[in-house]
């Protein structure tokens, strides 16, 4: 465990905070006040520890239905990062293979306060020119396809209805990874574009997907399932695909069930179903599920209900997590977790798809897709590559 108290250095320039979902009006005046990082060797329940740390620093997270207002002085809010492994632990499932970037924590909570407005500092000097080496995949296309076939066999046995299968790749780098990871926020459709960094690690996110949003006591999730090239023909094909629609509706039903665990009875509803939206060069199908939170519900209970996200696990969630742990040779690390903002009266966490992370000398990237009975192994391998391609290209740019 790593906990850092207030820095107290008000006179130094403060870096621009670009955590996904940070209030736009506060980005240039935020300063880090305290930090908590958790790894499995620390023990304890990461959901409860996150809630306790935030509450101890003045954020109202023990009852998310209680009205709270953002203040222009004092604590503004906090960045919250939950890895896929921490989410699996919160759900009572297996955490899977080890994190390929062990410098990354599995949970990070960073509390920010307001500081006097200052000019943005210059970018940190690079350690030589930025260079990114060749990506090395943790499994071959043939191994990826074999995992797809294994999931189809499990579906045939009745073990699961759907499992999300994710691959990992890593590339050596030299220089400062900060500017490269920050560029991801500029990808079209990156609703949760931004970064979070710590000692020896950094995460860059270009996610379009909402894991959980809480405003005025109402909770929403926006699962994304179904992908096609962003062409007119691709859009028509996505809308007409029985396979993609069935896969999507399975996850919508799973998310309805997840929200029902923390909602007022009878309040869960599907606000939008199978809306086609664009991310970079892909069409994707998105739905919105919402509910009124149960009275007295705290952040820890909410995280246990929704983590890890159903669109990156499968259905039923617990059974899918066991197949993920058995099939994926490398841990999901910063991918397929959650990253966003917790503030007074507002929580907004994106699902960390289209997400990369840096450790001391390598960049890491994860991509995959949901597997159903109708999945074609070669098509699933190609879809994962299509999702990773825009991120890889932007990270390689000078």
N, C-alpha and C positions, 0 to 999 in steps of 0.2 A: 504494500500500500504506500502511496505517495501523497501526502497532504501538505499543501503549501499555504501559509497564511498570507495576510495582506502584505503587498510589497512595500508600501509606504514611500515609494520614490515618485512623488508627484511632479517633480521638476523635469524629469526626462521626457523626451518625445514618446508618444504612445503609438504603437503600430495600429493601422486601420484594422478593425475587427470585421471579418467577412464570414462569420459563421452562417451557415444556411438558416434562413428565416429570422435573422437578427433584425430588430426594428430599424428601418432605413434612416429614420431621423436621428438615431443614436450612434450610428456606426463610427462617426468621426470623433466621438467624445467618450468612448468606452475605455476603461482600464481594468485589467485583471485584478481581482481582489483575493481570490482563494481558489485552490484547485485540489481535486481529489481524483486519484487514479487507482484503479482496482485491477488485480490479477487473481486468478483462481487460487494461487498459493496463499493469498491473504485470508481466505476463508470468508464465511458469512454469506448473506443473501444480497446480491448486488442491487436488486430493486429496493429493498429496505434501506440499504446504505446510501443510495442516491437520494431517496426521499429525506432521510435524516440529515444529510449534509446540506441539502438545499434549505430545509426548514431552519437549520441552525444558523444559516446566513440570511434569514429574513424573508425567504420566498414562501408564499402561501400554497404549499403543495400537499398538506395533510387533508384538506377538504376542497376538492376542485370545483365544487358547486357553490362555494361561498364567493360573493362578489369581491373583486380586488381591482385596484386601479394602479396603473403605471405612474410612478413618481419621477419628476425631473431631477431629483437629488437622491443620493443614496444608491442602493442596489437597483440595477436596471433589470437584470435577469441572468440567465446562465446558459451556456452551451451544454448540451447533453449528448454524449456518444455512447451507444450500446452496441457491442459487437454481436455477430450472429451467435457466437458461442455463449456469451452472457445471456442473450435472449433465450437460447435453448435451455440453459440452466434455470432461468426464471420460469420457464414452462414445464420444468420437471423432466426434460428430455436429455438425451446424450449430447455432449458438446462437440463430438466429431474429432477429426484429426487435429494435430497441433497447429497453431498459428504459424504460417511461414515467415512472419515478421514479428518475432517475439519481443522486440522493443516496444511494440504497440500495446497499450493497456487493453483490457477487455471492457472496461467502463471508464469514462472520463467525464467529470463534471467541473466546469470552469465558471466561476461566479464573476460577473462584471459590475462595476459601478460606474457612475458618471464622473468625468474629470473636465477641467476647463478645456474648451476647444483649442486645439493646437494644429499647426500645420503638419501635414503628413510627412513623416520622415522619408528620406530617400531609400530606395530599395537596398537591401543588404548586399554587400559586395559578394560576387560569386567567387567560388574557389576554382578559378579557371573557367573557360568557356563551357556552356552547357553541352553535354554529350550524353546520349542515351544509346545503349547497346542493343543488340538483338534480343527480342523477346524469346524466352524459353518457356514453353508450355509444360505444365506439370503432368499432363497426360497427352497421348497422341490422339489424333482423330479416331483411330481405330479403338482405342481404350474408351474414349468418350462415347462412341457408338455402342460399345459393349455395355456401358452403364445404362444407356437408354434401353437396350434390349432386356437388361436385368430388371428394370422398372416395369417394362411391359409384362414380363413374366410374373412379377409380384402382383400386378393388377389382374392378370389372368387367374391367379390363385385366390383373389379376393382379399389380399392383404391391405391394399390401398386403392384409391381411385386416381390419384395423381401424386407425382413427386417432382420437385424442382431439382434438377441436376446442374451443378455449378463447377466450372473449371477455373484454374488459376494459372497465371503466367507472371514471370518476373524478368526484369532487365536491369543490368548494371548501369550505373550512371556516374558522372562526375560533374561537379558544380553544385549550384544551389537548386534544389527541387522546388522551392517555393513558388517562383514565377510560373513554372510549368504546371504545377497542380492548381494554381490560382486561375489559369487559363480555362480550366474545365467549366467554370461558372458561366463562361460566355457561349457554351454550346446551346443551340436553339432548343427550347423546351426544358431547360434545366431549372425547374421550379425550385429545387433545393441546391442551387449552385453555391459553392463556398468552400472554405477550408477550416481546419482545426489543427493546431500543432502543439507538440510537447517536446520534452527533452529527448532528442534522438528519433523523433517520429513526426509525421505529418500526414493528414488525410485531405484529399481533394475530391469534391463531389460534384456530379452533374446530373443528379437524379431528377426525374420528372414525377416521382411517385410519393404520395402522402401516405405514410404509415399511420399517423394519428394527428389530429388537430382538435384542440379543445378551445372553445370560445363561449363565454357566458353560459357555462354549464352544459353545453351540447358538444358531443364528440363525433368526429367524422373520420372515415378512412376511405382512400381512393385506390383500390387495387387495380393494377395494370396486368392484363393477360391477353396475348394475341398480338402478333407482329407480322408485318409485311413491308416490302420496299415502299417508299413514299412516292409512288406513281399512281396515276389514275387507275391503272389495272390492279395495282396492289391494294388500293382502297376497296375496290369492288370485290376482290378476292377475299379480303379480310371480312367484309360484311356478309359475304355469302358462305363463309367456311363453317360448316356444322361442327368440325373438330375444334376450331378456335372458340366458338361460342360455348360449346359444352365445357371446355376447359375453364373458360372465364366464369361461367355461372357456378361451377363447383367452388371456385375461390370466393365469389360473392356470398354464397351460402355459408362458407367457412367464416368469413368476416362478420356476417350477421350473427353467427353463433358466438364469436369472440366478443362482439360488442354487447350481446345479451347478458354476458356474465357481469357486466359493470353498469348496465342500463336500468332505468326505471322500467318496470314491467309494461310491455306493450308499446314501448316507444321506438323500437328499432324499425327503420324504414330504408328502402332503396330509393334514393333521390334521383339517380340517373343510372341507366344500364347500357353498357356496351357502346359508349361514345367513342368515336374514332378521333384520335389526336396525333399530332406529329412530334417526334423527337428526332432531330437531325434528319437523316435520310430514311427514317422508318415511320410507318403508321403503327400506332398501338391502340388497343381497346382499353378504355378506362370506365369504371363505375364509381359511384359515390354511395356509401352506406353511412347512415348517421343514427344517433340516438341521444336521448336525454340521460345524463349521468345520474346514477343512483345517489341519493343523499349521503353525504359524508365520505364519498369515495376519495381516496388518496392516490398519489402518483404511483406508489409501489404496486397497488392492486391493478391499476390501469396497465402498467408495464407487463405485469404477469399475464394479463388477459390477451394482450396484442402481440407480444414478442415471442419468438421472431415472427415477422410478417407472413401471413398465409400464402401470399403470392410467390414467396421464395422458399417455402417449405413444401406444402402440398396438403392433401386431404386423405384421411384425417391427419391432423397436424402431428400428433405424437407418433403415429405409425410412420409418417413420412420422415420425421426426424431420425428414426432408427435406420431407415434405408439410406438417408443422406450420410449418416455416420459410417455406414458399412461400405458405401460405394465411392465416396470422394477421398482420394489419397492425401489431399492437402486441405488444411483448415480454411475456413472462409474469411478469417481475419477481419479486416474492415469492411468487406463486402457483405451484403445481405443483412446488415444490422440497421441501426437507426442513428441519425444525426440531425440536430436542429436546436431549437430554442425553447427554454422554459422561462416564462415571465409571469408577473402578476395577472391573473385572469386569462392567461393564454399559454397554450402549449402547441408547438408546431414542429413535428419530427418527420423528416423524410426517410424513406427506405433507402439504404445505401447501395442501390444498383448504380451502374455507370460510375463507379467509385474506384479511385486508386489511392495507394498509400506508399509512403517512403519510409525506409529505415536508413541506417547509416550509409549504405552503398547500393541499395536496390529499390526500384519501383515495383509495386505489386498491383495486379489487376485481376478482377474476377468477373466472369460472365457465364450465363447459362440460360436455362429455360424450363418450362413445365412440361412434363412427360405424361401423356395419357395413352390409352390403348391404341388410339389411331396415330400416334407419333411415328414418323419415319426417322430412323437413326441418322441418316446422312443429312436430312433437312434440319434436324435439331443441332447437329454440329455446325452447319452453315449459319443457322440463326444466331448461335452464341458468338460466332466470329463477326457477324454483322453488327451485333451490339457493341462488341469491343473495339471495332475498327475506328470509329470517330475519336474515341478516347485515346487510343494508341497514336493516332496521327497528330493530335494536338499536343500530346506529351513530348513527341519527338521534335516538334518545331523549335527553332532557335528563338 
